[in-house]
C-alpha cells in the first residue's frame, strides 16, 4: 500500500499508529484557507474526528518524493463542500509537507457516478 493510500486510511479512521507511520514528526500542513500552518499533532486531532470527510479520493501521482491527490471534502461545521487538490512531499518514507488548493462546490452539488 502506498504512502497516500495509508494516509487516507489513517485520516478516515483516526488510526494513530498508522498516522505515526505515514506522517513525519516535522510535518507542516499549509491549508488553502486561514493563513495557518498545521503540525502533525493538529492533523492527528482532525483525523477520524468527523470534522472533515472525503469522497472520491483519487491519487493522481505518487513516487518516492512527492504525491498529488484530488477529492471532495465535506465539513461538519456546515462550510461549503470543496473539490480539493493536495500536494504532498515525502521524506524518510513519510509525509513531511502538505499543501492544498480548493474550489468551493455549489449547494446542490452531487457526485455523478456514485
C-alpha positions, 0 to 999 in steps of 0.5 A: 500500500502506498504512502497516500493510500495509508494516509487516507486510511489513517485520516478516515479512521483516526488510526494513530499508529498508522498516522505515526507511520505515514506522517513525519514528526516535522510535518507542516500542513499549509491549508488553502484557507486561514493563513495557518500552518498545521503540525502533525499533532493538529492533523492527528486531532482532525483525523477520524474526528468527523470534522472533515470527510472525503469522497472520491479520493483519487491519487493522481501521482505518487513516487518516492518524493512527492504525491498529488491527490484530488477529492471532495471534502465535506465539513461538519461545521456546515462550510461549503463542500470543496473539490480539493487538490493536495500536494504532498512531499515525502521524506524518510518514507513519510509525509513531511509537507502538505499543501492544498488548493480548493474550489468551493462546490455549489449547494446542490452539488452531487457526485455523478457516478456514485 
